[in-house]
Amino acid sequence: MIKTCLLCKKEYEIKPGHPQYRKLLIKKSSSFTCESCNRNLQMEASATTGLKPEDIETDHDRMLKK
């Protein structure tokens, strides 16, 4: 399937092995962010908030176990 990145507007071919493939297949209208833009968003969010994605995932997992 071909999807356009929400941020950089480039087109990408999304194959079955791609991490977002299943989500995009189920919800055809889902927005897509390429790996480069996604990485840039994560870095900007980390710089702004001081939080790292792995810290949030650990806290989220801990909350779910309660």
SEPAKOL-951830 format. One record per atom (N, C-alpha, C): residue in three letters; residue number from 1; chain; x, y, z. Coordinates in steps of 0.001 Angstrom, whole numbers, padded with zeros to 6 digits, always signed. Layout:
<atoms>
<atom rest="ala" nr="NUM" kette="A" x="X" y="Y" z="Z"/>
...
</atoms>
This chain:
<atoms>
<atom rest="met" nr="1" kette="A" x="+000842" y="-001175" z="+000000"/>
<atom rest="met" nr="1" kette="A" x="+000000" y="+000000" z="+000000"/>
<atom rest="met" nr="1" kette="A" x="+000890" y="+001243" z="+000000"/>
<atom rest="ile" nr="2" kette="A" x="+000426" y="+002289" z="-000593"/>
<atom rest="ile" nr="2" kette="A" x="+001149" y="+003555" z="-000649"/>
<atom rest="ile" nr="2" kette="A" x="+000487" y="+004542" z="+000306"/>
<atom rest="lys" nr="3" kette="A" x="+001285" y="+005148" z="+001169"/>
<atom rest="lys" nr="3" kette="A" x="+000772" y="+006150" z="+002118"/>
<atom rest="lys" nr="3" kette="A" x="+001651" y="+007392" z="+002038"/>
<atom rest="thr" nr="4" kette="A" x="+001054" y="+008537" z="+002312"/>
<atom rest="thr" nr="4" kette="A" x="+001762" y="+009807" z="+002337"/>
<atom rest="thr" nr="4" kette="A" x="+001999" y="+010203" z="+003786"/>
<atom rest="cys" nr="5" kette="A" x="+003250" y="+010579" z="+004096"/>
<atom rest="cys" nr="5" kette="A" x="+003595" y="+011009" z="+005448"/>
<atom rest="cys" nr="5" kette="A" x="+002838" y="+012297" z="+005774"/>
<atom rest="leu" nr="6" kette="A" x="+002256" y="+012320" z="+006940"/>
<atom rest="leu" nr="6" kette="A" x="+001478" y="+013463" z="+007396"/>
<atom rest="leu" nr="6" kette="A" x="+002327" y="+014727" z="+007484"/>
<atom rest="leu" nr="7" kette="A" x="+003613" y="+014578" z="+007788"/>
<atom rest="leu" nr="7" kette="A" x="+004464" y="+015746" z="+008009"/>
<atom rest="leu" nr="7" kette="A" x="+005287" y="+016160" z="+006787"/>
<atom rest="cys" nr="8" kette="A" x="+006015" y="+015229" z="+006194"/>
<atom rest="cys" nr="8" kette="A" x="+006903" y="+015609" z="+005081"/>
<atom rest="cys" nr="8" kette="A" x="+006235" y="+015498" z="+003716"/>
<atom rest="lys" nr="9" kette="A" x="+005057" y="+014878" z="+003670"/>
<atom rest="lys" nr="9" kette="A" x="+004239" y="+014749" z="+002457"/>
<atom rest="lys" nr="9" kette="A" x="+004867" y="+013862" z="+001382"/>
<atom rest="lys" nr="10" kette="A" x="+005888" y="+013068" z="+001725"/>
<atom rest="lys" nr="10" kette="A" x="+006480" y="+012128" z="+000778"/>
<atom rest="lys" nr="10" kette="A" x="+005656" y="+010849" z="+000795"/>
<atom rest="glu" nr="11" kette="A" x="+005652" y="+010159" z="-000347"/>
<atom rest="glu" nr="11" kette="A" x="+004931" y="+008902" z="-000440"/>
<atom rest="glu" nr="11" kette="A" x="+005856" y="+007738" z="-000099"/>
<atom rest="tyr" nr="12" kette="A" x="+005304" y="+006757" z="+000616"/>
<atom rest="tyr" nr="12" kette="A" x="+006066" y="+005580" z="+001029"/>
<atom rest="tyr" nr="12" kette="A" x="+005260" y="+004333" z="+000724"/>
<atom rest="glu" nr="13" kette="A" x="+005962" y="+003285" z="+000316"/>
<atom rest="glu" nr="13" kette="A" x="+005310" y="+001995" z="+000133"/>
<atom rest="glu" nr="13" kette="A" x="+005386" y="+001248" z="+001459"/>
<atom rest="ile" nr="14" kette="A" x="+004234" y="+000898" z="+001987"/>
<atom rest="ile" nr="14" kette="A" x="+004154" y="+000203" z="+003264"/>
<atom rest="ile" nr="14" kette="A" x="+003899" y="-001272" z="+002966"/>
<atom rest="lys" nr="15" kette="A" x="+004870" y="-002107" z="+003325"/>
<atom rest="lys" nr="15" kette="A" x="+004783" y="-003540" z="+003060"/>
<atom rest="lys" nr="15" kette="A" x="+004365" y="-004268" z="+004338"/>
<atom rest="pro" nr="16" kette="A" x="+003921" y="-005531" z="+004224"/>
<atom rest="pro" nr="16" kette="A" x="+003450" y="-006276" z="+005394"/>
<atom rest="pro" nr="16" kette="A" x="+004426" y="-006340" z="+006577"/>
<atom rest="gly" nr="17" kette="A" x="+005709" y="-006230" z="+006381"/>
<atom rest="gly" nr="17" kette="A" x="+006665" y="-006281" z="+007480"/>
<atom rest="gly" nr="17" kette="A" x="+006825" y="-004956" z="+008219"/>
<atom rest="his" nr="18" kette="A" x="+006243" y="-003891" z="+007711"/>
<atom rest="his" nr="18" kette="A" x="+006380" y="-002562" z="+008303"/>
<atom rest="his" nr="18" kette="A" x="+005627" y="-002500" z="+009631"/>
<atom rest="pro" nr="19" kette="A" x="+006200" y="-001842" z="+010665"/>
<atom rest="pro" nr="19" kette="A" x="+005557" y="-001781" z="+011982"/>
<atom rest="pro" nr="19" kette="A" x="+004136" y="-001195" z="+011975"/>
<atom rest="gln" nr="20" kette="A" x="+003845" y="-000279" z="+011057"/>
<atom rest="gln" nr="20" kette="A" x="+002520" y="+000355" z="+011035"/>
<atom rest="gln" nr="20" kette="A" x="+001548" y="-000306" z="+010061"/>
<atom rest="tyr" nr="21" kette="A" x="+001996" y="-001348" z="+009372"/>
<atom rest="tyr" nr="21" kette="A" x="+001188" y="-001966" z="+008313"/>
<atom rest="tyr" nr="21" kette="A" x="-000190" y="-002412" z="+008813"/>
<atom rest="arg" nr="22" kette="A" x="-000216" y="-003160" z="+009919"/>
<atom rest="arg" nr="22" kette="A" x="-001485" y="-003685" z="+010420"/>
<atom rest="arg" nr="22" kette="A" x="-002465" y="-002580" z="+010782"/>
<atom rest="lys" nr="23" kette="A" x="-001952" y="-001549" z="+011458"/>
<atom rest="lys" nr="23" kette="A" x="-002807" y="-000421" z="+011856"/>
<atom rest="lys" nr="23" kette="A" x="-003395" y="+000254" z="+010621"/>
<atom rest="leu" nr="24" kette="A" x="-002565" y="+000453" z="+009621"/>
<atom rest="leu" nr="24" kette="A" x="-003027" y="+001124" z="+008404"/>
<atom rest="leu" nr="24" kette="A" x="-003979" y="+000246" z="+007605"/>
<atom rest="leu" nr="25" kette="A" x="-003778" y="-001061" z="+007667"/>
<atom rest="leu" nr="25" kette="A" x="-004649" y="-001987" z="+006945"/>
<atom rest="leu" nr="25" kette="A" x="-006042" y="-002004" z="+007569"/>
<atom rest="ile" nr="26" kette="A" x="-006089" y="-002010" z="+008896"/>
<atom rest="ile" nr="26" kette="A" x="-007371" y="-002052" z="+009612"/>
<atom rest="ile" nr="26" kette="A" x="-008134" y="-000738" z="+009471"/>
<atom rest="lys" nr="27" kette="A" x="-007425" y="+000382" z="+009685"/>
<atom rest="lys" nr="27" kette="A" x="-008047" y="+001700" z="+009586"/>
<atom rest="lys" nr="27" kette="A" x="-007458" y="+002423" z="+008380"/>
<atom rest="lys" nr="28" kette="A" x="-008089" y="+002280" z="+007266"/>
<atom rest="lys" nr="28" kette="A" x="-007567" y="+002850" z="+006017"/>
<atom rest="lys" nr="28" kette="A" x="-007375" y="+004363" z="+006097"/>
<atom rest="ser" nr="29" kette="A" x="-008128" y="+005047" z="+006963"/>
<atom rest="ser" nr="29" kette="A" x="-008026" y="+006499" z="+007059"/>
<atom rest="ser" nr="29" kette="A" x="-006972" y="+006941" z="+008081"/>
<atom rest="ser" nr="30" kette="A" x="-006269" y="+005984" z="+008724"/>
<atom rest="ser" nr="30" kette="A" x="-005261" y="+006333" z="+009723"/>
<atom rest="ser" nr="30" kette="A" x="-004155" y="+007181" z="+009107"/>
<atom rest="ser" nr="31" kette="A" x="-003691" y="+008140" z="+009879"/>
<atom rest="ser" nr="31" kette="A" x="-002584" y="+008960" z="+009399"/>
<atom rest="ser" nr="31" kette="A" x="-001288" y="+008167" z="+009510"/>
<atom rest="phe" nr="32" kette="A" x="-000351" y="+008485" z="+008665"/>
<atom rest="phe" nr="32" kette="A" x="+000928" y="+007802" z="+008606"/>
<atom rest="phe" nr="32" kette="A" x="+002041" y="+008817" z="+008811"/>
<atom rest="thr" nr="33" kette="A" x="+003017" y="+008477" z="+009645"/>
<atom rest="thr" nr="33" kette="A" x="+004203" y="+009300" z="+009845"/>
<atom rest="thr" nr="33" kette="A" x="+005402" y="+008430" z="+009538"/>
<atom rest="cys" nr="34" kette="A" x="+006261" y="+008868" z="+008620"/>
<atom rest="cys" nr="34" kette="A" x="+007430" y="+008076" z="+008241"/>
<atom rest="cys" nr="34" kette="A" x="+008406" y="+007975" z="+009424"/>
<atom rest="glu" nr="35" kette="A" x="+009339" y="+007039" z="+009325"/>
<atom rest="glu" nr="35" kette="A" x="+010285" y="+006795" z="+010410"/>
<atom rest="glu" nr="35" kette="A" x="+011117" y="+008033" z="+010732"/>
<atom rest="ser" nr="36" kette="A" x="+011537" y="+008748" z="+009715"/>
<atom rest="ser" nr="36" kette="A" x="+012358" y="+009942" z="+009924"/>
<atom rest="ser" nr="36" kette="A" x="+011580" y="+011027" z="+010678"/>
<atom rest="cys" nr="37" kette="A" x="+010376" y="+011311" z="+010236"/>
<atom rest="cys" nr="37" kette="A" x="+009553" y="+012329" z="+010905"/>
<atom rest="cys" nr="37" kette="A" x="+009162" y="+011872" z="+012308"/>
<atom rest="asn" nr="38" kette="A" x="+008873" y="+010582" z="+012466"/>
<atom rest="asn" nr="38" kette="A" x="+008521" y="+010045" z="+013772"/>
<atom rest="asn" nr="38" kette="A" x="+009690" y="+010205" z="+014754"/>
<atom rest="arg" nr="39" kette="A" x="+010894" y="+009911" z="+014296"/>
<atom rest="arg" nr="39" kette="A" x="+012097" y="+010066" z="+015131"/>
<atom rest="arg" nr="39" kette="A" x="+012301" y="+011529" z="+015511"/>
<atom rest="asn" nr="40" kette="A" x="+012112" y="+012424" z="+014552"/>
<atom rest="asn" nr="40" kette="A" x="+012248" y="+013861" z="+014831"/>
<atom rest="asn" nr="40" kette="A" x="+011206" y="+014335" z="+015847"/>
<atom rest="leu" nr="41" kette="A" x="+009982" y="+013843" z="+015731"/>
<atom rest="leu" nr="41" kette="A" x="+008934" y="+014197" z="+016694"/>
<atom rest="leu" nr="41" kette="A" x="+009297" y="+013715" z="+018098"/>
<atom rest="gln" nr="42" kette="A" x="+009809" y="+012489" z="+018192"/>
<atom rest="gln" nr="42" kette="A" x="+010195" y="+011942" z="+019490"/>
<atom rest="gln" nr="42" kette="A" x="+011325" y="+012758" z="+020109"/>
<atom rest="met" nr="43" kette="A" x="+012317" y="+013119" z="+019301"/>
<atom rest="met" nr="43" kette="A" x="+013442" y="+013900" z="+019821"/>
<atom rest="met" nr="43" kette="A" x="+012972" y="+015275" z="+020291"/>
<atom rest="glu" nr="44" kette="A" x="+012099" y="+015918" z="+019529"/>
<atom rest="glu" nr="44" kette="A" x="+011591" y="+017231" z="+019896"/>
<atom rest="glu" nr="44" kette="A" x="+010750" y="+017150" z="+021184"/>
<atom rest="ala" nr="45" kette="A" x="+009918" y="+016123" z="+021275"/>
<atom rest="ala" nr="45" kette="A" x="+009105" y="+015952" z="+022476"/>
<atom rest="ala" nr="45" kette="A" x="+009982" y="+015675" z="+023692"/>
<atom rest="ser" nr="46" kette="A" x="+011024" y="+014865" z="+023522"/>
<atom rest="ser" nr="46" kette="A" x="+011948" y="+014570" z="+024629"/>
<atom rest="ser" nr="46" kette="A" x="+012675" y="+015826" z="+025075"/>
<atom rest="ala" nr="47" kette="A" x="+013113" y="+016641" z="+024117"/>
<atom rest="ala" nr="47" kette="A" x="+013826" y="+017873" z="+024449"/>
<atom rest="ala" nr="47" kette="A" x="+012912" y="+018861" z="+025173"/>
<atom rest="thr" nr="48" kette="A" x="+011655" y="+018900" z="+024768"/>
<atom rest="thr" nr="48" kette="A" x="+010699" y="+019832" z="+025363"/>
<atom rest="thr" nr="48" kette="A" x="+010269" y="+019401" z="+026763"/>
<atom rest="thr" nr="49" kette="A" x="+009990" y="+018104" z="+026928"/>
<atom rest="thr" nr="49" kette="A" x="+009442" y="+017624" z="+028193"/>
<atom rest="thr" nr="49" kette="A" x="+010482" y="+017044" z="+029146"/>
<atom rest="gly" nr="50" kette="A" x="+011621" y="+016638" z="+028602"/>
<atom rest="gly" nr="50" kette="A" x="+012634" y="+015984" z="+029414"/>
<atom rest="gly" nr="50" kette="A" x="+012358" y="+014500" z="+029611"/>
<atom rest="leu" nr="51" kette="A" x="+011285" y="+013995" z="+029005"/>
<atom rest="leu" nr="51" kette="A" x="+010938" y="+012578" z="+029100"/>
<atom rest="leu" nr="51" kette="A" x="+011446" y="+011832" z="+027881"/>
<atom rest="lys" nr="52" kette="A" x="+011825" y="+010581" z="+028087"/>
<atom rest="lys" nr="52" kette="A" x="+012256" y="+009723" z="+026992"/>
<atom rest="lys" nr="52" kette="A" x="+011152" y="+008711" z="+026720"/>
<atom rest="pro" nr="53" kette="A" x="+010971" y="+008294" z="+025464"/>
<atom rest="pro" nr="53" kette="A" x="+009906" y="+007331" z="+025156"/>
<atom rest="pro" nr="53" kette="A" x="+009987" y="+006062" z="+025998"/>
<atom rest="glu" nr="54" kette="A" x="+011184" y="+005573" z="+026236"/>
<atom rest="glu" nr="54" kette="A" x="+011311" y="+004334" z="+027021"/>
<atom rest="glu" nr="54" kette="A" x="+010887" y="+004541" z="+028479"/>
<atom rest="asp" nr="55" kette="A" x="+011037" y="+005756" z="+029019"/>
<atom rest="asp" nr="55" kette="A" x="+010572" y="+006047" z="+030375"/>
<atom rest="asp" nr="55" kette="A" x="+009046" y="+005994" z="+030440"/>
<atom rest="ile" nr="56" kette="A" x="+008408" y="+006525" z="+029435"/>
<atom rest="ile" nr="56" kette="A" x="+006946" y="+006556" z="+029388"/>
<atom rest="ile" nr="56" kette="A" x="+006404" y="+005140" z="+029254"/>
<atom rest="glu" nr="57" kette="A" x="+007019" y="+004326" z="+028398"/>
<atom rest="glu" nr="57" kette="A" x="+006567" y="+002957" z="+028213"/>
<atom rest="glu" nr="57" kette="A" x="+006688" y="+002169" z="+029511"/>
<atom rest="thr" nr="58" kette="A" x="+007768" y="+002359" z="+030245"/>
<atom rest="thr" nr="58" kette="A" x="+007962" y="+001656" z="+031509"/>
<atom rest="thr" nr="58" kette="A" x="+006896" y="+002076" z="+032508"/>
<atom rest="asp" nr="59" kette="A" x="+006638" y="+003374" z="+032628"/>
<atom rest="asp" nr="59" kette="A" x="+005606" y="+003865" z="+033538"/>
<atom rest="asp" nr="59" kette="A" x="+004231" y="+003347" z="+033131"/>
<atom rest="his" nr="60" kette="A" x="+003959" y="+003344" z="+031843"/>
<atom rest="his" nr="60" kette="A" x="+002674" y="+002866" z="+031333"/>
<atom rest="his" nr="60" kette="A" x="+002496" y="+001391" z="+031669"/>
<atom rest="asp" nr="61" kette="A" x="+003537" y="+000587" z="+031440"/>
<atom rest="asp" nr="61" kette="A" x="+003469" y="-000844" z="+031759"/>
<atom rest="asp" nr="61" kette="A" x="+003239" y="-001053" z="+033253"/>
<atom rest="arg" nr="62" kette="A" x="+003933" y="-000262" z="+034075"/>
<atom rest="arg" nr="62" kette="A" x="+003795" y="-000385" z="+035527"/>
<atom rest="arg" nr="62" kette="A" x="+002356" y="-000050" z="+035957"/>
<atom rest="met" nr="63" kette="A" x="+001768" y="+000962" z="+035339"/>
<atom rest="met" nr="63" kette="A" x="+000397" y="+001356" z="+035687"/>
<atom rest="met" nr="63" kette="A" x="-000595" y="+000257" z="+035296"/>
<atom rest="leu" nr="64" kette="A" x="-000356" y="-000389" z="+034163"/>
<atom rest="leu" nr="64" kette="A" x="-001264" y="-001440" z="+033713"/>
<atom rest="leu" nr="64" kette="A" x="-001230" y="-002663" z="+034628"/>
<atom rest="lys" nr="65" kette="A" x="-000092" y="-002900" z="+035269"/>
<atom rest="lys" nr="65" kette="A" x="+000052" y="-004071" z="+036129"/>
<atom rest="lys" nr="65" kette="A" x="-000643" y="-003892" z="+037467"/>
<atom rest="lys" nr="66" kette="A" x="-000984" y="-002652" z="+037839"/>
<atom rest="lys" nr="66" kette="A" x="-001633" y="-002390" z="+039141"/>
<atom rest="lys" nr="66" kette="A" x="-003057" y="-002883" z="+039151"/>
</atoms>
